[in-house]
Amino acid sequence: MADIAIITGASSGIGRSFVKALLSSEDCPGKVWVVARRADRLEELAKSSDRIVPVVADLSTPEGINIVTAKVKDENASVRYLINSAGMGKRGRIADRPSKDISDVILLNCTALSVLTRDLLPYMSQGSRIINIGSTAAFMPQPDFAVYSASKSYVIFFGRALARELKNTGITVTTVCPGPVNTEFNSLATDGATSEFKGFRKFFVADADKLSKASLKAARRGRTLYVHGFSQKAFHLASKIIPAGLFLKILY
Ligand SMILES: NC(=O)c1ccc[n+]([C@@H]2O[C@H](COP(=O)([O-])OP(=O)(O)OC[C@H]3O[C@@H](n4cnc5c(N)ncnc54)[C@H](OP(=O)(O)O)[C@@H]3O)[C@@H](O)[C@H]2O)c1
């Protein structure tokens, strides 16, 4: 039975940084399966290490999820790490976005993450680690980013509950909440208008490599929630104290 790690969203940004961080760590399994839609990016990544295995799949479809789970079953693999980093957002008022954008975000950020995790549980055991990438956008409702922030609240609640369900199995679940990180995320969220973060957010942009290393450390410690960076921790605390209604009145 081969030990593997599965990293979704590995063709770019945070997922790609996790590949590097995991490969350079002592507890990296023999093979790291990198999952995303862009085959050329995954093939390029695979050239950097013979431990990387590209798995091309569109996780927003049941067929895409099945590509990953069927391969795990066929190879009778043992999943030591599942890192769910594939995710997306679409900025703008709900009324101004096509309804497909709304369902695409929920399908990838919530459905794919939950179904893939569930379908891979039979291939995990004591010491396996699930890392889900949430966001500090989850801590408060966000007008003009409503579906995204709600989808990330789902990720936190799903992760907390699953961690509890798995408490006697030795399988850990860590939800990672970063603030802004410089990746392709914002360009896609603004339909290519800008890759930069605007307003106060631009002062709090985190480095993807530092984020992934710190997240692996938090997962190894069995942390259920990991909020990355001092400013984001302060925001998390504030979100526990300030009522959402007041927060919305002040900022929007
Ligand atoms: N960047 C930020 O500011 C930030 C902040 C907080 C949280 N996050 C979260 O961090 C995670 C990673 O985002 P990122 O910043 O690294 O963004 P990114 O650079 O845009 O990467 C997103 C990844 O998801 C993959 N993906 C998108 N749709 C997919 C689909 N249908 N099926 C399979 N893979 C798909 C993309 O690959 P393909 O296009 O090749 O499929 C890409 O590898 C997301 O969950 C995001 O919500 C990001």
The ligand as a Tripos MOL2 file, in Angstrom:
@<TRIPOS>MOLECULE
LIG
   48    52     1     0     0
SMALL
NO_CHARGES

@<TRIPOS>ATOM
      1 N1         -5.2790   34.2620   -2.5480 N.am      1 LIG1
      2 C1         -5.9550   34.7190   -1.5230 C.2       1 LIG1
      3 O1         -5.9760   35.9160   -1.2190 O.2       1 LIG1
      4 C2         -6.7050   33.7530   -0.6370 C.ar      1 LIG1
      5 C3         -7.0620   34.1620    0.6530 C.ar      1 LIG1
      6 C4         -7.7370   33.2990    1.4900 C.ar      1 LIG1
      7 C5         -8.0630   32.0300    1.0400 C.ar      1 LIG1
      8 N2         -7.7280   31.6460   -0.2340 N.ar      1 LIG1
      9 C6         -8.1030   30.3030   -0.6600 C.3       1 LIG1
     10 O2         -6.9350   29.5880   -0.9690 O.3       1 LIG1
     11 C7         -7.2190   28.5550   -1.9030 C.3       1 LIG1
     12 C8         -6.2120   28.6150   -3.0430 C.3       1 LIG1
     13 O3         -6.3800   29.8420   -3.7410 O.3       1 LIG1
     14 P1         -5.1640   30.5710   -4.4500 P.3       1 LIG1
     15 O4         -5.0320   31.8940   -3.8260 O.co2     1 LIG1
     16 O5         -4.0100   29.6710   -4.5230 O.co2     1 LIG1
     17 O6         -5.8310   30.8160   -5.8850 O.3       1 LIG1
     18 P2         -5.3500   30.4030   -7.3540 P.3       1 LIG1
     19 O7         -3.9360   30.7980   -7.5490 O.co2     1 LIG1
     20 O8         -6.3940   30.9350   -8.2670 O.co2     1 LIG1
     21 O9         -5.4380   28.8010   -7.3280 O.3       1 LIG1
     22 C9         -6.6570   28.1330   -7.3840 C.3       1 LIG1
     23 C10        -6.3910   26.6830   -7.7240 C.3       1 LIG1
     24 O10        -7.6430   25.9900   -7.7850 O.3       1 LIG1
     25 C11        -7.6720   25.2260   -8.9800 C.3       1 LIG1
     26 N3         -9.0440   25.0720   -9.4590 N.ar      1 LIG1
     27 C12        -9.9220   26.0630   -9.7760 C.ar      1 LIG1
     28 N4        -11.0720   25.5390  -10.2210 N.ar      1 LIG1
     29 C13       -10.9120   24.1780  -10.2150 C.ar      1 LIG1
     30 C14       -11.7340   23.0960  -10.5770 C.ar      1 LIG1
     31 N5        -12.9790   23.2710  -11.0520 N.pl3     1 LIG1
     32 N6        -11.2570   21.8300  -10.4570 N.ar      1 LIG1
     33 C15        -9.9760   21.6340   -9.9820 C.ar      1 LIG1
     34 N7         -9.1640   22.6220   -9.6090 N.ar      1 LIG1
     35 C16        -9.6210   23.8810   -9.7240 C.ar      1 LIG1
     36 C17        -6.8350   26.0210   -9.9730 C.3       1 LIG1
     37 O11        -6.3030   25.1700  -10.9790 O.3       1 LIG1
     38 P3         -6.8540   25.0340  -12.4620 P.3       1 LIG1
     39 O12        -7.3250   26.3730  -12.9240 O.co2     1 LIG1
     40 O13        -5.6630   24.5170  -13.2120 O.co2     1 LIG1
     41 O14        -7.9440   24.0150  -12.3880 O.co2     1 LIG1
     42 C18        -5.7080   26.5100   -9.0820 C.3       1 LIG1
     43 O15        -4.7090   25.5250   -8.9680 O.3       1 LIG1
     44 C19        -8.6680   28.7900   -2.3390 C.3       1 LIG1
     45 O16        -9.4980   27.9100   -1.6170 O.3       1 LIG1
     46 C20        -8.9440   30.2220   -1.9200 C.3       1 LIG1
     47 O17       -10.2990   30.4440   -1.6550 O.3       1 LIG1
     48 C21        -7.0500   32.4750   -1.0790 C.ar      1 LIG1
@<TRIPOS>BOND
     1     1     2 1
     2     2     3 2
     3     2     4 1
     4     4     5 ar
     5     4    48 ar
     6     5     6 ar
     7     6     7 ar
     8     7     8 ar
     9     8     9 1
    10     8    48 ar
    11     9    10 1
    12     9    46 1
    13    10    11 1
    14    11    12 1
    15    11    44 1
    16    12    13 1
    17    13    14 1
    18    14    15 2
    19    14    16 1
    20    14    17 1
    21    17    18 1
    22    18    19 2
    23    18    20 1
    24    18    21 1
    25    21    22 1
    26    22    23 1
    27    23    24 1
    28    23    42 1
    29    24    25 1
    30    25    26 1
    31    25    36 1
    32    26    27 ar
    33    26    35 ar
    34    27    28 ar
    35    28    29 ar
    36    29    30 ar
    37    29    35 ar
    38    30    31 1
    39    30    32 ar
    40    32    33 ar
    41    33    34 ar
    42    34    35 ar
    43    36    37 1
    44    36    42 1
    45    37    38 1
    46    38    39 2
    47    38    40 1
    48    38    41 1
    49    42    43 1
    50    44    45 1
    51    44    46 1
    52    46    47 1
@<TRIPOS>SUBSTRUCTURE
     1 LIG1         1 GROUP 0 **** ****
